[in-house]
Amino acid sequence: MSDILLVDTHTHLNDAKFAAEGETAAAVERARAAGVTRMINMGDTMASSAKAVALAHAYDGLFAGVGIHPEEAFPMGEADDAKLAAWAADPKVVCLGEIGLDYYWNKEEENHALQRRIFIRQLALARDLDLPVCIHDRNAHGDTLAILQKEGRGNRGVIHCYSGSLEMAKEFVRMGWYLGVDGPLTFKNAAKLPEVVRWIPLDRLLVETDAPYMAPVPMRGRRNEPAYVRYVAEKVAEIRGISLEEVAAQTTKNAEMVYAIS
């Protein structure tokens, strides 16, 4: 076990890329060897949410988020709300996620309108359930902020894989949100993200992998996995000019606070 202890607050071990026999168990073991003591496994459909819950019960230190990802948005009904609420009663379920907006792939306004409705619906459900949310925001920064300012009052949680401006980061932090950073922080084309990481109060920052996607340097091009969150934490330490130990200790404390994990 590493002497540095971390939490990967956003992973997808329920993804098909971990479906081969023994792959999930092996990834969990590698994470533990790298000092990753806990992992939050996010759902993006009803089926993947069910698998996230099952995996959380199969492995110590693994927790689940349940929810509908914007790319998977559909006209949710009361039965869907009830199913999410039933999962939320499980102590291994720590948030509604991942939910939000994604305007990158589908450019149709009809789809964007559906995403906004489902996002707002799940925010309301999270408030009713007193659960934090994990928010996906890709190419939809303005609408994400506007919805959280108007419809997200009373919600709490994380803006996952933050990709917005420094000015918007300041507004999210002012509103009480945490920001998650992932592999793109280590990329040469990280754009404004290093500036955000340099500025953000350390007690509002989380480290994530979004495995199996966006593996950090030096693992870029490979299947990402929770063990690689250490590279993200190392980059945070480098940018801020502080020790990896300090980054690990504070981001772990942040994860325990926002997701109520122990």
TORKOL-4160 file (C-alpha; in steps of 0.2 Angstrom, whole numbers, padded with zeros to 4 digits, m for minus):
262
<pt num="1" X="0000" Y="0000" Z="0000"/>
<pt num="2" X="0006" Y="0017" Z="m0004"/>
<pt num="3" X="0010" Y="0030" Z="0010"/>
<pt num="4" X="m0001" Y="0042" Z="0001"/>
<pt num="5" X="m0019" Y="0039" Z="0003"/>
<pt num="6" X="m0032" Y="0046" Z="m0010"/>
<pt num="7" X="m0050" Y="0045" Z="m0015"/>
<pt num="8" X="m0055" Y="0044" Z="m0033"/>
<pt num="9" X="m0072" Y="0053" Z="m0032"/>
<pt num="10" X="m0077" Y="0049" Z="m0050"/>
<pt num="11" X="m0075" Y="0033" Z="m0059"/>
<pt num="12" X="m0085" Y="0020" Z="m0070"/>
<pt num="13" X="m0079" Y="0003" Z="m0066"/>
<pt num="14" X="m0097" Y="m0002" Z="m0072"/>
<pt num="15" X="m0091" Y="0002" Z="m0090"/>
<pt num="16" X="m0090" Y="m0011" Z="m0103"/>
<pt num="17" X="m0071" Y="m0008" Z="m0104"/>
<pt num="18" X="m0070" Y="m0017" Z="m0087"/>
<pt num="19" X="m0082" Y="m0031" Z="m0091"/>
<pt num="20" X="m0070" Y="m0045" Z="m0094"/>
<pt num="21" X="m0069" Y="m0058" Z="m0080"/>
<pt num="22" X="m0058" Y="m0052" Z="m0066"/>
<pt num="23" X="m0055" Y="m0034" Z="m0073"/>
<pt num="24" X="m0065" Y="m0025" Z="m0060"/>
<pt num="25" X="m0057" Y="m0034" Z="m0046"/>
<pt num="26" X="m0039" Y="m0032" Z="m0053"/>
<pt num="27" X="m0042" Y="m0013" Z="m0055"/>
<pt num="28" X="m0048" Y="m0011" Z="m0037"/>
<pt num="29" X="m0033" Y="m0021" Z="m0031"/>
<pt num="30" X="m0021" Y="m0009" Z="m0041"/>
<pt num="31" X="m0030" Y="0006" Z="m0034"/>
<pt num="32" X="m0028" Y="0000" Z="m0017"/>
<pt num="33" X="m0009" Y="m0004" Z="m0020"/>
<pt num="34" X="m0008" Y="0014" Z="m0026"/>
<pt num="35" X="m0016" Y="0021" Z="m0010"/>
<pt num="36" X="m0033" Y="0024" Z="m0017"/>
<pt num="37" X="m0043" Y="0019" Z="m0002"/>
<pt num="38" X="m0061" Y="0023" Z="m0009"/>
<pt num="39" X="m0069" Y="0026" Z="m0025"/>
<pt num="40" X="m0086" Y="0033" Z="m0031"/>
<pt num="41" X="m0093" Y="0023" Z="m0045"/>
<pt num="42" X="m0105" Y="0034" Z="m0055"/>
<pt num="43" X="m0120" Y="0028" Z="m0065"/>
<pt num="44" X="m0126" Y="0036" Z="m0081"/>
<pt num="45" X="m0141" Y="0025" Z="m0085"/>
<pt num="46" X="m0154" Y="0015" Z="m0075"/>
<pt num="47" X="m0144" Y="m0001" Z="m0080"/>
<pt num="48" X="m0127" Y="0006" Z="m0076"/>
<pt num="49" X="m0134" Y="0014" Z="m0059"/>
<pt num="50" X="m0140" Y="m0004" Z="m0054"/>
<pt num="51" X="m0123" Y="m0011" Z="m0058"/>
<pt num="52" X="m0114" Y="0003" Z="m0048"/>
<pt num="53" X="m0124" Y="m0001" Z="m0033"/>
<pt num="54" X="m0120" Y="m0020" Z="m0035"/>
<pt num="55" X="m0102" Y="m0016" Z="m0037"/>
<pt num="56" X="m0102" Y="m0005" Z="m0021"/>
<pt num="57" X="m0108" Y="m0020" Z="m0011"/>
<pt num="58" X="m0095" Y="m0032" Z="m0019"/>
<pt num="59" X="m0080" Y="m0022" Z="m0014"/>
<pt num="60" X="m0075" Y="m0013" Z="0002"/>
<pt num="61" X="m0071" Y="0005" Z="m0001"/>
<pt num="62" X="m0082" Y="0007" Z="m0017"/>
<pt num="63" X="m0097" Y="0018" Z="m0017"/>
<pt num="64" X="m0110" Y="0022" Z="m0030"/>
<pt num="65" X="m0119" Y="0037" Z="m0038"/>
<pt num="66" X="m0135" Y="0034" Z="m0047"/>
<pt num="67" X="m0143" Y="0045" Z="m0060"/>
<pt num="68" X="m0146" Y="0048" Z="m0079"/>
<pt num="69" X="m0131" Y="0056" Z="m0089"/>
<pt num="70" X="m0136" Y="0070" Z="m0101"/>
<pt num="71" X="m0131" Y="0059" Z="m0116"/>
<pt num="72" X="m0143" Y="0046" Z="m0110"/>
<pt num="73" X="m0157" Y="0058" Z="m0107"/>
<pt num="74" X="m0175" Y="0052" Z="m0109"/>
<pt num="75" X="m0192" Y="0058" Z="m0103"/>
<pt num="76" X="m0191" Y="0052" Z="m0085"/>
<pt num="77" X="m0207" Y="0047" Z="m0076"/>
<pt num="78" X="m0212" Y="0044" Z="m0058"/>
<pt num="79" X="m0207" Y="0026" Z="m0059"/>
<pt num="80" X="m0189" Y="0032" Z="m0063"/>
<pt num="81" X="m0189" Y="0044" Z="m0049"/>
<pt num="82" X="m0195" Y="0030" Z="m0037"/>
<pt num="83" X="m0181" Y="0018" Z="m0043"/>
<pt num="84" X="m0168" Y="0031" Z="m0040"/>
<pt num="85" X="m0175" Y="0035" Z="m0023"/>
<pt num="86" X="m0175" Y="0017" Z="m0018"/>
<pt num="87" X="m0157" Y="0016" Z="m0023"/>
<pt num="88" X="m0153" Y="0032" Z="m0013"/>
<pt num="89" X="m0159" Y="0023" Z="0003"/>
<pt num="90" X="m0144" Y="0012" Z="0002"/>
<pt num="91" X="m0130" Y="0017" Z="0013"/>
<pt num="92" X="m0118" Y="0013" Z="m0001"/>
<pt num="93" X="m0126" Y="0026" Z="m0013"/>
<pt num="94" X="m0118" Y="0043" Z="m0009"/>
<pt num="95" X="m0125" Y="0055" Z="m0023"/>
<pt num="96" X="m0136" Y="0057" Z="m0038"/>
<pt num="97" X="m0124" Y="0056" Z="m0052"/>
<pt num="98" X="m0119" Y="0059" Z="m0065"/>
<pt num="99" X="m0131" Y="0071" Z="m0070"/>
<pt num="100" X="m0130" Y="0088" Z="m0080"/>
<pt num="101" X="m0129" Y="0094" Z="m0098"/>
<pt num="102" X="m0118" Y="0089" Z="m0113"/>
<pt num="103" X="m0120" Y="0099" Z="m0129"/>
<pt num="104" X="m0104" Y="0092" Z="m0137"/>
<pt num="105" X="m0111" Y="0077" Z="m0146"/>
<pt num="106" X="m0129" Y="0081" Z="m0150"/>
<pt num="107" X="m0132" Y="0099" Z="m0157"/>
<pt num="108" X="m0151" Y="0098" Z="m0158"/>
<pt num="109" X="m0160" Y="0111" Z="m0147"/>
<pt num="110" X="m0174" Y="0098" Z="m0144"/>
<pt num="111" X="m0162" Y="0086" Z="m0136"/>
<pt num="112" X="m0154" Y="0101" Z="m0126"/>
<pt num="113" X="m0171" Y="0105" Z="m0119"/>
<pt num="114" X="m0174" Y="0087" Z="m0114"/>
<pt num="115" X="m0157" Y="0087" Z="m0105"/>
<pt num="116" X="m0162" Y="0103" Z="m0096"/>
<pt num="117" X="m0178" Y="0096" Z="m0090"/>
<pt num="118" X="m0170" Y="0080" Z="m0084"/>
<pt num="119" X="m0156" Y="0089" Z="m0075"/>
<pt num="120" X="m0169" Y="0100" Z="m0066"/>
<pt num="121" X="m0179" Y="0085" Z="m0062"/>
<pt num="122" X="m0164" Y="0076" Z="m0054"/>
<pt num="123" X="m0159" Y="0091" Z="m0045"/>
<pt num="124" X="m0176" Y="0092" Z="m0037"/>
<pt num="125" X="m0175" Y="0074" Z="m0032"/>
<pt num="126" X="m0158" Y="0076" Z="m0024"/>
<pt num="127" X="m0165" Y="0090" Z="m0014"/>
<pt num="128" X="m0180" Y="0079" Z="m0008"/>
<pt num="129" X="m0168" Y="0065" Z="m0004"/>
<pt num="130" X="m0155" Y="0076" Z="0004"/>
<pt num="131" X="m0141" Y="0069" Z="m0007"/>
<pt num="132" X="m0127" Y="0078" Z="m0015"/>
<pt num="133" X="m0126" Y="0078" Z="m0034"/>
<pt num="134" X="m0111" Y="0075" Z="m0047"/>
<pt num="135" X="m0113" Y="0087" Z="m0062"/>
<pt num="136" X="m0107" Y="0084" Z="m0079"/>
<pt num="137" X="m0105" Y="0100" Z="m0089"/>
<pt num="138" X="m0098" Y="0099" Z="m0107"/>
<pt num="139" X="m0100" Y="0114" Z="m0119"/>
<pt num="140" X="m0115" Y="0119" Z="m0109"/>
<pt num="141" X="m0106" Y="0131" Z="m0096"/>
<pt num="142" X="m0119" Y="0145" Z="m0097"/>
<pt num="143" X="m0134" Y="0134" Z="m0095"/>
<pt num="144" X="m0127" Y="0124" Z="m0081"/>
<pt num="145" X="m0123" Y="0139" Z="m0071"/>
<pt num="146" X="m0140" Y="0147" Z="m0075"/>
<pt num="147" X="m0149" Y="0131" Z="m0070"/>
<pt num="148" X="m0139" Y="0130" Z="m0053"/>
<pt num="149" X="m0142" Y="0148" Z="m0049"/>
<pt num="150" X="m0161" Y="0147" Z="m0052"/>
<pt num="151" X="m0166" Y="0128" Z="m0050"/>
<pt num="152" X="m0151" Y="0122" Z="m0039"/>
<pt num="153" X="m0154" Y="0132" Z="m0024"/>
<pt num="154" X="m0153" Y="0120" Z="m0009"/>
<pt num="155" X="m0142" Y="0108" Z="m0019"/>
<pt num="156" X="m0124" Y="0104" Z="m0015"/>
<pt num="157" X="m0110" Y="0093" Z="m0023"/>
<pt num="158" X="m0097" Y="0093" Z="m0037"/>
<pt num="159" X="m0094" Y="0100" Z="m0054"/>
<pt num="160" X="m0086" Y="0085" Z="m0061"/>
<pt num="161" X="m0071" Y="0086" Z="m0073"/>
<pt num="162" X="m0071" Y="0105" Z="m0073"/>
<pt num="163" X="m0068" Y="0113" Z="m0090"/>
<pt num="164" X="m0075" Y="0131" Z="m0088"/>
<pt num="165" X="m0066" Y="0148" Z="m0085"/>
<pt num="166" X="m0058" Y="0154" Z="m0070"/>
<pt num="167" X="m0072" Y="0167" Z="m0068"/>
<pt num="168" X="m0085" Y="0154" Z="m0068"/>
<pt num="169" X="m0075" Y="0143" Z="m0056"/>
<pt num="170" X="m0075" Y="0158" Z="m0044"/>
<pt num="171" X="m0094" Y="0159" Z="m0045"/>
<pt num="172" X="m0097" Y="0140" Z="m0042"/>
<pt num="173" X="m0085" Y="0141" Z="m0027"/>
<pt num="174" X="m0095" Y="0156" Z="m0021"/>
<pt num="175" X="m0111" Y="0146" Z="m0022"/>
<pt num="176" X="m0103" Y="0132" Z="m0012"/>
<pt num="177" X="m0099" Y="0119" Z="m0025"/>
<pt num="178" X="m0084" Y="0108" Z="m0026"/>
<pt num="179" X="m0074" Y="0106" Z="m0042"/>
<pt num="180" X="m0067" Y="0090" Z="m0048"/>
<pt num="181" X="m0051" Y="0089" Z="m0059"/>
<pt num="182" X="m0046" Y="0074" Z="m0070"/>
<pt num="183" X="m0033" Y="0068" Z="m0082"/>
<pt num="184" X="m0035" Y="0084" Z="m0094"/>
<pt num="185" X="m0026" Y="0094" Z="m0080"/>
<pt num="186" X="m0010" Y="0084" Z="m0085"/>
<pt num="187" X="m0012" Y="0087" Z="m0104"/>
<pt num="188" X="m0001" Y="0100" Z="m0113"/>
<pt num="189" X="m0017" Y="0108" Z="m0120"/>
<pt num="190" X="m0024" Y="0110" Z="m0103"/>
<pt num="191" X="m0029" Y="0128" Z="m0107"/>
<pt num="192" X="m0036" Y="0137" Z="m0092"/>
<pt num="193" X="m0038" Y="0123" Z="m0080"/>
<pt num="194" X="m0020" Y="0125" Z="m0072"/>
<pt num="195" X="m0025" Y="0143" Z="m0069"/>
<pt num="196" X="m0041" Y="0137" Z="m0060"/>
<pt num="197" X="m0031" Y="0124" Z="m0050"/>
<pt num="198" X="m0019" Y="0137" Z="m0045"/>
<pt num="199" X="m0033" Y="0148" Z="m0038"/>
<pt num="200" X="m0046" Y="0137" Z="m0031"/>
<pt num="201" X="m0046" Y="0135" Z="m0012"/>
<pt num="202" X="m0039" Y="0118" Z="m0009"/>
<pt num="203" X="m0054" Y="0114" Z="0002"/>
<pt num="204" X="m0065" Y="0115" Z="m0013"/>
<pt num="205" X="m0055" Y="0103" Z="m0024"/>
<pt num="206" X="m0057" Y="0085" Z="m0028"/>
<pt num="207" X="m0047" Y="0073" Z="m0039"/>
<pt num="208" X="m0055" Y="0061" Z="m0051"/>
<pt num="209" X="m0051" Y="0049" Z="m0065"/>
<pt num="210" X="m0067" Y="0047" Z="m0075"/>
<pt num="211" X="m0060" Y="0030" Z="m0079"/>
<pt num="212" X="m0060" Y="0022" Z="m0091"/>
<pt num="213" X="m0059" Y="0039" Z="m0100"/>
<pt num="214" X="m0045" Y="0052" Z="m0101"/>
<pt num="215" X="m0030" Y="0044" Z="m0093"/>
<pt num="216" X="m0018" Y="0056" Z="m0087"/>
<pt num="217" X="0000" Y="0058" Z="m0093"/>
<pt num="218" X="0010" Y="0047" Z="m0092"/>
<pt num="219" X="m0004" Y="0034" Z="m0095"/>
<pt num="220" X="m0012" Y="0044" Z="m0109"/>
<pt num="221" X="m0019" Y="0033" Z="m0123"/>
<pt num="222" X="m0022" Y="0018" Z="m0111"/>
<pt num="223" X="m0038" Y="0013" Z="m0102"/>
<pt num="224" X="m0039" Y="0024" Z="m0087"/>
<pt num="225" X="m0042" Y="0017" Z="m0070"/>
<pt num="226" X="m0043" Y="0023" Z="m0052"/>
<pt num="227" X="m0025" Y="0019" Z="m0048"/>
<pt num="228" X="m0020" Y="0034" Z="m0060"/>
<pt num="229" X="m0029" Y="0047" Z="m0049"/>
<pt num="230" X="m0012" Y="0049" Z="m0041"/>
<pt num="231" X="m0005" Y="0057" Z="m0057"/>
<pt num="232" X="m0019" Y="0070" Z="m0056"/>
<pt num="233" X="m0015" Y="0074" Z="m0037"/>
<pt num="234" X="0004" Y="0075" Z="m0042"/>
<pt num="235" X="0000" Y="0088" Z="m0055"/>
<pt num="236" X="m0011" Y="0098" Z="m0043"/>
<pt num="237" X="0004" Y="0098" Z="m0031"/>
<pt num="238" X="0016" Y="0104" Z="m0044"/>
<pt num="239" X="0004" Y="0118" Z="m0050"/>
<pt num="240" X="0001" Y="0124" Z="m0033"/>
<pt num="241" X="0019" Y="0122" Z="m0027"/>
<pt num="242" X="0014" Y="0111" Z="m0012"/>
<pt num="243" X="0017" Y="0093" Z="m0007"/>
<pt num="244" X="0008" Y="0078" Z="m0013"/>
<pt num="245" X="0004" Y="0074" Z="0005"/>
<pt num="246" X="m0005" Y="0090" Z="0007"/>
<pt num="247" X="m0015" Y="0088" Z="m0008"/>
<pt num="248" X="m0019" Y="0070" Z="m0004"/>
<pt num="249" X="m0024" Y="0074" Z="0014"/>
<pt num="250" X="m0035" Y="0089" Z="0009"/>
<pt num="251" X="m0044" Y="0081" Z="m0006"/>
<pt num="252" X="m0048" Y="0066" Z="0004"/>
<pt num="253" X="m0055" Y="0076" Z="0018"/>
<pt num="254" X="m0065" Y="0085" Z="0005"/>
<pt num="255" X="m0072" Y="0069" Z="m0003"/>
<pt num="256" X="m0077" Y="0063" Z="0015"/>
<pt num="257" X="m0086" Y="0079" Z="0018"/>
<pt num="258" X="m0096" Y="0081" Z="0001"/>
<pt num="259" X="m0100" Y="0063" Z="m0001"/>
<pt num="260" X="m0102" Y="0058" Z="0018"/>
<pt num="261" X="m0090" Y="0043" Z="0016"/>
<pt num="262" X="m0079" Y="0036" Z="0030"/>
